[in-house]
Amino acid sequence: MRAFDQPLPIDEALPGLTAALRAGNAAVLVAPPGAGKTTRVPLALLDEPWVAGRRILVLEPRRIAARAAAERMAATLGESAGQTVGYRARFGSKIGRTTRIEVITEGIFTRMMLDDPELSGVAAVLFDEFHERSLDADLGLALALDAQGALREDLRLLVMSATLDGARVARLLGPDAPVIESQGRAFPVETRYLGRDPRAPIDRQMAEAVQRALATEAGSVLTFLPGAGEIRRTERLLRESVRDSSVDIAPLYGALDPREQDLAIAPSPPGRRKVVLATSIAETSLTIEGVRLVIDSGLARVPRFEPGVGLTRLETVRVSRAAADQRRGRAGRTAPGVCLRLWHEPETASLPAFAAPEILAADLSRLVLDLAVWGVREPGALAFLDPPPEAAWREARTLLQSLGALDADGQASERGRAMARLPLEPRLARMVIDGARRGAGPTAARIAAIVSERGLGGDSLDLAHRLDGFQRESGRRVEDARRLAERWAREAEGLAPCTRGAVPSPAVLLALAFPDRIARARGDGRRVVLANGRGAALDPASALARAPYLAIAELTGTADEARILLATELTEAELEAEFGPAITQAVETGFDAASGALRARDIRRLGGLVLSERPASVKPGPETSRALAQAARARGLDRLPWSDHQRQWLDRVRFLHARLPETWPDLSWDTLAATAEDWLAPHLDGLTGLNGLDASRLGQALHALLPWELARRLDEEAPTHVEVPTGSRLPIDYAAEGGPVLSVRVQELFGLKTHPSIAQGRVPLTLALLSPAHRPIQLTRDLPAFWGGSWRDVRADMRGRYPRHSWPDDPANAEPTRRAKPRG
């Protein structure tokens, strides 16, 4: 094993690690931040016999980490990056003919796997900082495991992490994969909690904490903020308030020019110290010399994909406890340090233990396309630590089919295979491929660069201004981006040779990538509606607010409150010419609640986007009948013009259904509403409004719900009326909660010795006994018991109130009557 001049804590674990990879083809290495695993392990493995002159790939989650790791390893060897150690990243690479260790970003590894599934000339793949659980890392490991099992049993796979369930990952790698742990070395870090005012901006509170720390502590300061916006605002506040000329303010985030990133990472000159304002990019992999103070906002910005909306939005969330510990550890890398946390100590216990894997909350369209090219149509065919969610998988598959990348069976089409060759998201890859085919490859590639990398070309929401700025700007980052766009254009032109025809505008190109985000203005100069049916807001001060149509690339916010960040004007002529075959025209009928009638409009649509509409006549037919039935259901069936007899009929059937559900149908309001199109629509022929629906039609519809035999039994078992001893036919109330009720004046029951019942004598009626003035006296379900019991008290009360009426001592044998006693 290679010897090193400078010892690192990871060194003690290297003998066990090298032995494990000599004996097997997979292992897990768990080592804390600062142990040196990123830069020491690849060099230690380089001379192993199983490497035999082949390359070692080291995967990093971020470009800045890949570049920094490669340069540090090269410096250890006394070389420059691009010799024995090199790197590959989106905006720049340094790889030479003698390069044996390649530090690459995770997305590039996926492209390498698709181009060469055997990974020819590669001895090992090291997945660094795997605990971050990026989508590319999960996919890369799944593909590597598949290749190892089917093609390359000799391929070594090493998963390295600072905070990870090593045993769980080892089980994924194979039954014999060992877990090697390094204890590392860390200096003590004092943790102080400063609390936070939720009403105050985080950047202002961070600036105040930095000023206090500079005044009371020694050493450089590393702060953690959620995003570039907070970093820029904090930087502005500090430049206005920090008077010490020996303090340098250094922002650090992914979209910065590499030269500015290098300034943040490099050691401070003697006699100076710095304040590094970083995103979570500085949690792992990067070593920032001289840091003795960490100030943690406790926040991070992560992408969240909404499958039902098709939008990925950045969401500010509280960090996990593991991430908070990682950040804290940065203060104790080279000496004892201090960590200041901008939250209250009890809140730490409520933080999630680990961040959720990106695969559980990301847009899976790139993953699904890559797997289709790999030959996998279902995620269960590969070994994932966490399988992709079904809803997001289906959404991604639907999108890819709409882009022409997959066929109906989920297999990659010719266009899809071409798209997968470009290191771009599927929407942008489709745009560049189609742009190249139509002579606009360079423009499409520049748009792809602007959309995929924040800050290129400025911050205007108008794509035309961004394209202009992208061409005029100077600086290493934008120059690298322009070269990369040129390479994409060349690759696309090789994949899709140019055909003759009109060269599409930037707006058309953008619409090819985001056809579901073609938008039409609503007329207020601020709101637009998209082809996917959603709404979005536009800055009313923008010139785009006057455009009738837009092609939108980037949105933020929720589905209900989306805000446009990048778009350009799409003319009506371009829309018609480009998307004519997708535009549909049909007469659509809807119910107008105010008039109670159907209204029809002749509408031209692109997806959910209404391009034009005009009134049309409503022609009665099966469709209008169903629409009216739906409208009746929406209004509430109980509001229809039922007659009293029909309402009682329903109550009678419901009464019998409650007793014999296997014989009598369920005609509850809920069931009738659920089946309205089946039983009501056939009786609405010729109608175009609910005003024409009368009790006669409702009666026909109702009676069709009962077979003839049950209709006959209905009158027998649930009669509408009961004849009492006076000969009066009184209606039965079947809607009462306690069962059927007969309301009757008590005098009309004189002479009745048995209690009246229905349902062939099985159900006694509840008698609501009334006074001569039809006022309630008493309820009973046992008339003989009433005569022999409480009648005596009722009789005494009634004689006093109604002296002109008969109140016999023995009502069971008295003459029934409807009248008072004759005068005299």
C-alpha positions in Angstrom: 0.0 0.0 0.0 1.2 3.5 -0.9 2.8 5.5 1.9 1.9 9.2 2.6 3.9 12.0 4.2 1.0 13.5 6.1 -1.0 11.2 8.3 -4.8 11.4 8.3 -7.3 9.7 10.7 -8.5 7.5 7.8 -5.1 5.8 7.6 -6.0 3.4 10.4 -8.9 2.0 8.4 -7.0 1.6 5.2 -5.5 -1.9 5.9 -8.9 -3.4 6.6 -10.4 -1.6 3.6 -7.7 -2.8 1.1 -8.0 -6.3 2.5 -11.7 -6.3 2.1 -11.5 -5.2 -1.6 -8.8 -7.8 -2.3 -11.1 -10.5 -1.0 -14.4 -9.3 -2.4 -15.9 -6.8 -4.8 -17.9 -4.5 -2.6 -17.6 -2.7 0.8 -19.0 0.2 2.8 -16.7 2.7 4.5 -18.1 4.9 7.2 -15.9 7.8 8.3 -16.7 11.1 9.9 -16.0 14.5 8.1 -12.4 15.4 8.1 -11.1 11.8 8.3 -9.7 12.2 4.8 -11.6 9.4 3.0 -12.3 11.5 -0.1 -8.7 12.2 -1.0 -6.8 9.4 0.7 -8.8 6.2 -0.2 -8.5 6.5 -4.0 -4.7 7.1 -3.7 -4.4 4.1 -1.3 -6.2 1.8 -3.8 -4.4 2.9 -6.9 -1.5 0.4 -6.6 -3.7 -2.6 -5.5 -3.1 -5.7 -7.7 -6.7 -5.9 -8.8 -6.5 -2.3 -10.2 -3.8 -3.5 -12.7 -3.3 -0.2 -14.5 -7.0 0.5 -14.9 -8.9 3.6 -13.7 -10.7 4.4 -10.4 -13.8 6.5 -10.6 -14.7 8.7 -7.6 -18.3 10.0 -7.6 -19.0 13.4 -6.0 -22.5 14.9 -5.6 -21.3 18.4 -6.6 -19.0 20.0 -9.2 -17.1 22.1 -6.7 -16.4 19.0 -4.6 -15.2 17.0 -7.6 -12.8 19.7 -8.7 -11.5 20.4 -5.1 -11.0 16.7 -4.4 -9.1 16.1 -7.6 -6.8 19.1 -7.1 -6.1 18.1 -3.5 -5.2 14.5 -4.5 -3.0 15.8 -7.3 -1.2 18.2 -4.9 -0.6 15.2 -2.6 1.2 13.5 -5.5 3.1 16.7 -6.3 1.2 17.0 -9.6 -1.4 19.2 -11.2 -5.0 18.1 -11.9 -5.2 16.3 -15.2 -2.1 14.1 -14.7 -2.5 11.0 -12.5 -5.7 12.5 -11.0 -8.3 14.4 -13.0 -11.9 15.4 -12.9 -15.0 15.6 -15.1 -17.8 18.0 -14.4 -20.5 19.8 -16.4 -18.6 23.1 -16.8 -15.1 21.9 -17.2 -12.8 18.8 -17.1 -9.2 18.1 -16.7 -8.4 14.5 -17.9 -5.2 13.4 -19.5 -3.8 10.3 -21.2 -2.1 9.3 -17.9 -5.1 9.9 -15.7 -5.8 6.9 -13.4 -8.2 8.5 -10.9 -11.1 10.4 -12.3 -13.3 12.4 -9.9 -16.6 12.9 -11.6 -20.0 14.2 -10.7 -22.7 11.5 -10.3 -24.7 12.6 -13.3 -21.7 12.0 -15.6 -21.3 8.5 -14.2 -24.8 7.6 -15.4 -23.9 8.8 -18.9 -20.8 6.7 -18.8 -22.8 3.6 -17.8 -25.3 4.0 -20.6 -22.5 4.5 -23.1 -20.4 1.6 -21.8 -22.3 -0.8 -19.5 -19.2 -2.9 -18.9 -17.2 0.2 -17.8 -14.2 -0.9 -19.8 -10.9 0.0 -18.3 -12.5 0.8 -14.9 -11.4 -1.2 -11.9 -13.5 0.4 -9.2 -16.3 2.9 -8.6 -16.2 4.9 -5.3 -19.5 6.5 -4.3 -18.4 9.4 -2.0 -20.8 11.2 0.4 -23.5 8.6 -0.4 -25.5 9.7 2.7 -26.7 12.7 0.7 -28.8 10.2 -1.2 -29.0 12.2 -4.4 -31.1 10.7 -7.2 -28.1 10.3 -9.5 -26.2 8.5 -6.8 -29.0 6.0 -6.2 -29.4 5.4 -9.9 -25.7 5.1 -10.5 -25.4 2.5 -7.7 -28.3 0.5 -9.1 -26.8 0.5 -12.6 -23.4 -0.4 -11.2 -24.8 -3.3 -9.2 -26.7 -4.5 -12.3 -23.5 -4.4 -14.4 -21.4 -6.0 -11.7 -23.9 -8.9 -11.4 -24.3 -9.5 -15.2 -21.1 -8.3 -16.9 -18.3 -7.3 -14.5 -18.0 -9.5 -11.4 -14.4 -8.1 -11.0 -15.7 -4.5 -10.7 -15.2 -3.1 -7.2 -17.9 -1.0 -5.6 -17.1 1.1 -2.5 -19.8 3.2 -0.8 -18.3 5.9 1.4 -20.2 8.2 3.8 -19.9 10.2 7.0 -23.4 9.5 8.4 -25.0 6.4 7.0 -26.8 3.1 8.0 -23.8 1.1 6.8 -25.4 -2.3 7.4 -28.4 -1.4 5.3 -26.2 -0.4 2.4 -24.0 -3.4 2.8 -27.0 -5.7 2.5 -27.8 -4.0 -0.8 -24.2 -4.5 -2.1 -24.3 -8.2 -1.3 -24.3 -10.8 1.5 -20.5 -10.6 2.0 -20.0 -6.9 1.8 -18.2 -5.7 5.0 -18.6 -2.4 6.8 -15.3 -0.7 7.7 -15.5 2.2 10.1 -13.0 4.9 10.9 -13.3 6.8 14.1 -11.7 9.9 12.6 -10.3 12.7 14.6 -12.2 15.8 15.7 -11.4 18.6 18.1 -14.0 19.6 20.7 -16.7 21.9 19.5 -18.7 24.1 21.9 -22.3 24.4 20.8 -24.3 27.6 21.7 -27.9 28.3 20.8 -28.8 31.8 19.9 -32.5 31.3 19.1 -34.3 32.9 16.2 -37.0 35.4 15.7 -39.4 33.9 13.1 -40.6 37.4 12.1 -37.1 38.7 11.2 -35.3 37.8 7.9 -32.8 35.0 8.4 -30.1 37.0 6.5 -30.3 39.9 9.0 -30.1 37.6 12.0 -27.1 35.8 10.4 -25.3 39.1 9.7 -25.8 40.1 13.4 -24.5 36.7 14.6 -21.4 37.0 12.4 -20.7 40.5 13.7 -20.9 39.3 17.3 -18.7 36.2 16.5 -16.0 38.3 14.8 -15.9 40.6 17.8 -15.6 37.8 20.5 -13.9 34.8 18.8 -10.7 34.1 16.8 -10.4 32.3 13.5 -12.4 32.2 10.3 -16.2 31.8 10.2 -18.3 29.4 8.1 -22.0 30.1 7.9 -24.7 27.9 6.5 -27.7 29.6 4.7 -30.4 28.0 2.7 -29.7 29.6 -0.7 -27.9 32.1 -3.0 -30.5 34.8 -2.3 -29.9 34.7 1.4 -26.2 34.6 0.9 -26.2 37.7 -1.3 -28.3 39.7 1.1 -26.2 38.6 4.1 -23.0 39.5 2.1 -24.4 43.0 1.4 -25.3 43.6 5.1 -21.8 42.4 6.2 -20.0 44.6 3.7 -21.9 47.6 5.1 -21.3 46.8 8.7 -17.9 45.0 9.1 -15.2 47.6 9.6 -12.3 45.3 10.2 -10.2 45.4 6.9 -8.5 42.1 7.7 -11.8 40.2 7.3 -12.7 38.9 3.8 -16.4 38.1 2.9 -16.5 35.1 0.6 -19.8 33.6 -0.7 -19.8 29.9 -1.7 -22.6 28.3 -3.8 -22.9 26.2 -6.9 -23.7 29.0 -9.4 -20.6 31.0 -8.6 -17.7 31.3 -11.0 -15.1 28.7 -10.1 -12.5 31.5 -9.3 -14.9 32.9 -6.7 -15.4 29.4 -5.3 -11.6 28.9 -5.0 -11.3 32.1 -3.1 -13.8 30.8 -0.5 -12.0 27.5 -0.1 -8.4 28.6 -0.2 -6.6 29.3 3.2 -6.6 32.9 4.3 -3.2 34.8 3.9 -1.3 35.3 7.2 -2.9 38.0 9.3 -6.3 37.7 7.6 -9.4 35.8 8.3 -12.6 35.3 6.3 -16.3 34.8 6.6 -17.5 32.1 4.2 -21.3 32.4 3.4 -22.2 28.9 2.1 -25.2 26.8 1.3 -25.2 23.1 2.3 -22.6 22.7 -0.4 -20.0 23.1 2.4 -21.4 20.3 4.6 -19.2 17.6 3.3 -16.3 16.9 0.9 -14.9 20.4 1.0 -12.3 21.4 3.5 -12.1 25.1 4.2 -8.9 25.9 6.0 -8.8 28.0 9.1 -12.5 27.7 10.1 -13.0 27.8 13.8 -16.5 29.1 14.0 -19.6 27.7 12.4 -22.9 29.6 12.4 -25.8 27.5 11.3 -29.2 28.8 10.2 -30.6 25.3 10.5 -32.2 25.7 7.0 -31.6 24.2 3.6 -33.2 24.5 0.2 -34.2 21.3 -1.5 -36.2 20.4 -4.7 -39.7 19.0 -4.2 -41.5 17.5 -7.1 -45.3 17.5 -7.3 -46.3 14.6 -9.6 -49.9 15.8 -10.0 -48.7 19.2 -11.2 -45.5 18.2 -13.0 -43.6 21.0 -11.2 -40.4 20.9 -9.2 -40.1 23.7 -6.8 -37.4 24.6 -4.3 -38.6 24.4 -0.7 -36.8 25.8 2.3 -36.8 23.1 5.0 -35.2 22.5 8.4 -32.1 20.5 8.2 -31.8 17.0 9.6 -30.0 16.2 12.8 -27.3 14.4 10.8 -26.8 17.5 8.6 -26.7 19.8 11.7 -24.0 17.5 13.2 -22.0 17.6 9.9 -22.1 21.4 9.9 -21.2 21.6 13.5 -18.2 19.3 12.9 -16.7 21.8 10.4 -15.7 23.9 13.4 -13.4 21.2 14.9 -11.4 20.1 11.9 -8.1 21.6 12.8 -8.5 23.0 16.3 -11.2 23.4 19.0 -14.1 25.4 17.7 -17.5 26.9 18.4 -20.8 26.3 16.7 -23.6 28.9 17.0 -27.0 27.7 16.1 -29.8 30.1 15.1 -32.5 28.1 16.9 -33.4 27.1 20.4 -31.9 24.0 21.9 -35.2 22.0 22.5 -35.9 22.3 18.7 -32.9 20.0 17.9 -34.8 17.0 19.2 -37.7 17.7 16.7 -35.4 17.7 13.7 -35.7 14.7 11.4 -32.9 12.2 11.9 -31.8 12.1 8.3 -32.8 14.0 5.1 -35.2 12.2 2.9 -33.6 10.5 -0.1 -34.1 12.6 -3.3 -35.6 9.7 -5.1 -38.7 9.9 -2.9 -39.4 13.5 -3.8 -37.9 14.2 -7.2 -38.9 14.4 -10.9 -38.1 10.9 -12.1 -38.3 11.6 -15.9 -34.5 11.3 -16.4 -34.3 8.2 -14.3 -37.1 6.5 -16.2 -35.6 7.4 -19.6 -32.1 6.2 -18.5 -33.6 2.9 -17.3 -35.6 2.5 -20.5 -32.4 2.8 -22.5 -30.7 0.4 -20.1 -33.5 -2.0 -20.9 -35.6 -1.7 -17.7 -39.3 -0.7 -17.8 -40.2 -1.4 -14.2 -38.1 -0.1 -11.2 -38.3 -3.5 -9.4 -35.9 -4.9 -11.9 -33.0 -3.1 -10.2 -31.7 -2.9 -6.7 -32.5 0.5 -5.2 -31.9 1.3 -1.5 -35.3 3.0 -1.7 -37.6 2.2 -4.7 -39.0 5.1 -6.7 -42.6 6.1 -5.8 -45.2 4.7 -8.1 -47.0 8.0 -8.6 -43.9 9.8 -9.6 -42.8 6.9 -11.9 -46.2 7.0 -13.7 -46.0 10.8 -14.1 -42.5 10.6 -15.5 -43.5 7.8 -17.9 -46.5 9.8 -19.1 -44.3 12.9 -19.7 -41.7 10.9 -21.7 -44.4 9.4 -23.8 -45.8 12.9 -24.6 -42.2 14.0 -25.5 -41.9 11.0 -27.9 -39.1 9.4 -25.8 -41.0 6.2 -24.9 -43.5 4.1 -26.8 -46.8 2.9 -25.4 -45.1 -0.1 -23.8 -42.5 2.1 -22.0 -39.6 1.1 -24.4 -37.2 3.9 -25.5 -37.9 5.2 -28.9 -35.2 6.3 -31.4 -35.8 9.9 -30.3 -35.6 8.8 -26.6 -32.3 7.1 -27.2 -30.9 10.2 -28.8 -32.3 12.3 -25.9 -30.6 10.0 -23.4 -27.2 10.6 -25.1 -27.3 14.3 -24.0 -26.5 15.1 -20.3 -29.8 17.0 -20.0 -33.2 16.6 -18.4 -35.5 15.0 -20.9 -37.5 18.1 -21.7 -34.3 20.0 -22.6 -32.8 17.1 -24.4 -35.9 16.8 -26.6 -35.6 20.6 -27.3 -32.0 20.4 -28.4 -32.5 17.2 -30.5 -35.5 18.7 -32.3 -33.8 22.1 -32.6 -30.7 20.5 -34.2 -33.0 18.6 -36.7 -34.5 21.9 -37.7 -31.4 24.0 -37.9 -31.6 25.7 -34.5 -29.3 23.4 -32.5 -27.0 26.1 -31.1 -29.9 28.3 -30.0 -31.6 25.3 -28.4 -28.4 24.4 -26.6 -27.9 27.9 -25.2 -31.5 27.8 -23.9 -30.8 24.5 -22.3 -27.8 25.9 -20.5 -29.7 29.0 -19.3 -32.6 26.8 -18.0 -30.5 24.2 -16.3 -28.0 26.5 -14.6 -29.2 29.4 -12.5 -27.9 32.9 -13.1 -26.6 32.5 -16.6 -27.5 35.5 -18.8 -28.8 37.5 -15.8 -32.0 37.3 -13.9 -34.6 38.7 -16.3 -37.7 36.6 -16.6 -37.7 37.2 -20.4 -35.7 34.4 -22.2 -34.8 36.8 -25.0 -32.9 39.1 -22.5 -31.2 36.0 -21.0 -30.0 34.8 -24.3 -28.6 38.2 -25.1 -26.8 38.4 -21.7 -25.5 34.8 -22.1 -23.8 35.8 -25.3 -22.3 39.1 -24.0 -21.3 38.1 -20.4 -17.6 37.3 -19.6 -16.2 35.2 -16.9 -14.9 31.6 -16.5 -18.3 30.2 -15.6 -20.2 31.6 -18.5 -17.4 30.9 -20.9 -17.4 27.3 -19.7 -21.2 27.2 -20.1 -21.0 28.5 -23.7 -18.4 25.9 -24.6 -20.6 23.2 -23.1 -23.7 24.5 -25.0 -21.6 24.3 -28.2 -20.7 20.7 -27.4 -24.3 19.8 -26.8 -25.3 21.4 -30.1 -22.5 19.4 -32.0 -23.6 16.1 -30.3 -27.3 16.8 -31.1 -26.4 17.6 -34.8 -24.6 14.2 -34.9 -27.7 12.5 -33.5 -30.3 14.3 -35.5 -29.0 15.6 -38.9 -30.7 18.9 -40.0 -33.6 18.7 -42.3 -34.9 21.5 -44.4 -37.6 23.8 -43.2 -38.3 26.9 -41.2 -35.9 27.5 -38.3 -37.9 27.7 -35.1 -37.7 30.7 -32.8 -36.5 30.5 -29.2 -40.2 30.6 -28.1 -41.1 27.6 -30.3 -38.0 25.7 -29.0 -39.0 26.4 -25.4 -42.6 25.3 -26.2 -41.2 22.0 -27.6 -39.5 21.3 -24.2 -42.5 22.5 -22.1 -45.7 22.0 -24.2 -47.7 21.7 -21.0 -46.6 25.2 -20.0 -47.7 27.1 -23.1 -49.8 29.9 -21.5 -52.5 32.4 -22.5 -53.0 35.7 -20.8 -56.2 36.1 -18.8 -56.6 39.8 -19.6 -55.5 41.4 -16.3 -51.9 41.7 -17.3 -50.8 39.5 -14.4 -52.4 36.0 -14.5 -52.0 33.4 -17.2 -53.5 29.9 -17.6 -51.3 27.1 -18.8 -52.0 24.2 -21.2 -51.9 21.8 -18.2 -54.9 23.7 -16.8 -53.0 25.4 -14.0 -52.7 29.1 -13.4 -49.6 31.2 -12.8 -48.7 34.8 -12.0 -46.5 37.2 -14.0 -44.8 40.3 -12.9 -47.1 43.1 -14.2 -44.1 45.4 -14.8 -42.6 43.0 -17.3 -43.1 43.6 -21.0 -44.3 39.9 -21.2 -47.4 41.0 -19.3 -48.7 42.4 -22.6 -48.1 39.2 -24.6 -51.2 37.2 -25.5 -49.3 33.9 -25.4 -46.2 32.7 -23.5 -43.8 29.7 -23.6 -42.8 29.2 -19.9 -39.7 27.4 -18.8 -39.5 27.9 -15.0 -42.1 28.3 -12.3 -41.8 28.5 -8.6 -44.3 28.3 -5.7 -47.2 26.0 -5.2 -49.6 24.6 -7.8 -52.2 27.2 -6.7 -49.8 30.1 -6.5 -47.2 29.4 -9.2 -45.0 32.4 -10.2 -43.2 32.7 -13.5 -39.4 32.9 -13.4 -38.5 32.4 -17.0 -40.6 32.7 -20.2 -40.8 34.3 -23.6 -43.5 35.5 -25.9 -45.1 33.0 -28.3 -47.1 34.4 -31.2 -50.4 33.1 -32.2 -49.1 32.3 -35.7 -46.3 30.2 -34.2 -48.6 28.4 -31.9 -51.0 27.5 -34.7 -48.2 26.5 -37.1 -46.3 24.4 -34.6 -49.0 22.8 -32.5 -51.9 22.8 -35.1 -52.2 18.9 -35.0 -52.6 19.0 -31.2 -55.3 21.6 -31.3 -58.8 20.2 -30.9 -62.2 21.8 -31.7 -65.4 20.6 -30.2 -68.8 21.8 -28.9 -68.7 21.6 -25.2 -71.9 21.7 -23.2 -72.2 22.9 -19.6 -74.9 23.6 -17.1 -75.6 27.3 -16.2 -76.8 27.3 -12.6 -78.3 30.7 -12.9 -80.7 29.8 -15.7 -81.0 26.1 -14.8 -80.3 25.3 -18.4 -77.5 23.8 -20.6 -75.3 26.2 -22.5 -73.0 25.2 -25.4 -69.9 26.7 -26.8 -67.7 25.9 -29.8 -64.2 25.7 -28.3 -60.7 25.3 -29.7 -58.2 23.9 -27.2 -54.5 23.1 -26.8 -54.5 20.8 -23.9 -56.3 22.6 -21.1 -55.7 26.0 -22.8 -58.8 27.6 -24.5 -57.6 29.3 -27.7 -61.1 30.6 -28.8 -64.7 30.0 -28.1 -68.1 31.1 -29.4 -71.7 30.3 -28.4 -73.4 27.2 -30.0 -76.9 25.8 -30.0 -77.8 22.9 -27.6 -79.2 19.9 -29.4 -81.1 17.5 -27.2 -79.7 14.0 -27.1 -78.2 11.3 -24.9 -75.2 13.6 -24.0 -77.5 16.5 -22.9 -79.6 14.1 -20.9 -76.6 12.8 -19.1 -75.4 16.4 -18.5 -78.8 17.3 -17.0 -78.7 14.3 -14.8 -75.2 15.3 -13.6 -76.5 18.9 -13.0 -79.5 17.6 -11.0 -77.1 15.5 -8.9 -74.8 18.6 -8.3 -77.8 20.7 -7.3 -79.1 18.1 -4.9 -81.7 15.5 -5.9 -83.9 16.4 -3.0 -84.4 19.9 -4.6 -86.1 18.4 -7.6 -89.9 19.1 -7.9 -91.0 15.9 -6.2 -94.7 15.6 -5.3 -95.7 14.7 -1.8 -96.8 11.3 -3.1 -93.4 10.6 -4.7 -91.5 11.6 -1.6 -93.7 9.2 0.4 -93.2 6.5 -2.2 -89.4 6.9 -1.7 -89.8 6.8 2.1 -91.9 3.6 1.8 -89.3 1.8 -0.3 -86.5 2.9 2.1 -88.5 1.6 5.0 -88.8 -1.8 3.4 -85.1 -1.8 2.3 -84.0 -1.2 5.9 -85.9 -4.3 7.0 -85.1 -6.5 3.9 -82.1 -5.1 2.1 -81.6 -8.3 0.1 -85.1 -7.9 -1.4 -85.8 -4.2 -1.7 -83.4 -1.7 -3.5 -81.5 1.0 -1.8 -83.1 4.3 -2.9 -81.3 6.6 -0.5 -80.4 10.1 -1.7 -76.7 9.0 -1.9 -77.4 6.0 -4.0 -79.8 7.9 -6.3 -77.2 10.6 -6.7 -74.5 8.0 -7.6 -76.6 6.4 -10.2 -78.5 9.5 -11.6 -77.1 9.0 -15.1 -78.6 5.5 -15.2 -82.1 6.0 -13.8 -82.8 9.7 -14.4 -81.1 10.5 -17.7 -83.3 8.2 -19.8 -86.4 10.3 -18.8 -84.9 13.6 -19.7 -85.2 13.2 -23.5 -85.8 16.4 -25.3 -84.9 18.7 -22.4 -82.1 21.3 -22.4 -82.8 22.6 -18.9 -84.0 21.4 -15.5 -86.9 23.8 -15.6 -88.7 21.3 -17.9 -88.3 18.5 -15.4 -91.7 18.0 -13.7 -93.3 15.5 -11.3 -94.6 13.5 -14.2 -91.2 12.7 -15.5 -89.8 12.1 -12.0 -92.7 9.7 -11.4 -91.9 7.7 -14.5 -88.2 7.6 -13.5 -89.0 6.5 -10.0 -91.5 3.7 -10.8 -89.0 2.2 -13.3 -86.7 1.5 -10.3 -89.1 -1.2 -8.9 -89.9 -4.4 -10.7 -93.6 -5.1 -11.2 -93.7 -7.7 -8.4 -92.1 -5.4 -5.8 -94.4 -2.6 -6.9 -97.4 -4.8 -6.2 -96.0 -5.9 -2.8 -95.3 -2.2 -1.9 -98.9 -1.4 -1.4 -99.4 -4.5 0.6 -96.5 -4.2 2.9 -96.1 -0.4 3.1 -99.5 1.1 2.5 -99.9 4.8 2.0 -102.8 5.1 4.4 -104.6 3.3 7.3 -108.3 3.3 7.8 -109.3 4.0 11.4 -112.6 3.1 13.1 -114.4 6.3 12.0 -113.7 5.3 8.4 -111.1 8.1 7.9 -108.1 7.1 5.7 -105.1 8.7 7.3 -101.6 8.9 5.7 -98.6 7.1 7.2 -95.4 9.1 7.7 -92.5 6.8 6.7 -89.8 9.5 7.1 -90.0 9.6 10.9 -86.8 8.5 12.7 -88.4 5.9 15.0 -90.3 4.1 12.2 -93.7 4.7 10.4 -96.0 7.1 12.3 -99.7 7.5 12.1 -101.0 10.9 13.4 -104.6 10.5 14.5 -107.1 12.2 16.8 -107.6 9.8 19.8 -111.4 9.9 19.5 -111.3 8.3 16.1 -109.7 5.2 17.6 -112.5 4.6 20.2 -113.6 1.0 19.9 -110.3 -0.3 18.5 -109.0 -3.2 20.6 -105.9 -4.1 18.6 -102.9 -2.0 17.7 -102.7 -1.1 14.0 -99.6 -2.5 12.1 -98.2 -2.9 8.6 -95.8 -5.2 6.7 -98.2 -8.1 7.1 -98.6 -7.4 10.8 -94.9 -7.5 11.6 -94.4 -3.8 12.2 -96.6 -1.9 14.7 -97.3 1.7 13.7 -96.2 4.5 16.1 -99.5 6.3 17.0 -99.1 10.0 17.5 -102.4 10.6 19.4 -103.9 14.1 18.9 -106.4 16.2 20.8 -109.6 17.4 19.0 -107.5 20.5 18.1 -104.8 18.3 16.5 -102.3 19.0 19.3 -100.0 16.1 20.5 -101.2 14.1 23.5 -99.0 11.0 23.6 -97.0 8.5 21.5 -97.8 4.8 21.8 -96.9 1.5 20.1 -99.4 -0.5 22.3 -102.9 0.9 22.1 -104.6 -1.7 24.4 -102.1 -0.9 27.1 -102.7 2.8 26.6 -106.5 2.3 27.0 -106.0 0.3 30.2 -103.3 2.6 31.6 -102.5 6.2 31.0 -105.9 6.9 29.3 -107.3 7.7 32.7 -104.9 10.7 33.2 -105.3 11.8 29.5 -109.2 11.6 29.9 -109.1 13.8 33.0 -107.0 16.4 31.2 -109.0 16.3 28.0 -112.4 16.7 29.8 -111.2 19.9 31.3 -109.9 21.3 28.0 -112.6 20.0 25.7 -115.8 19.5 27.7 -118.0 19.4 24.6 -116.3 16.2 23.4 -116.9 12.6 24.5 -114.3 11.1 26.9 -115.6 7.6 27.8 -114.4 5.6 30.8 -114.0 2.5 28.5 -112.6 3.8 25.1 -112.0 0.3 23.8 -115.7 -0.3 23.7 -116.9 3.2 23.0 -118.2 4.6 19.7 -115.5 6.3 17.6 -116.3 9.9 16.5 -115.0 12.8 14.6 -117.3 15.4 16.3 -118.2 17.0 19.5 -121.3 16.0 21.4 -124.5 17.6 20.1 -125.7 20.8 21.8 -128.2 20.3 24.6 
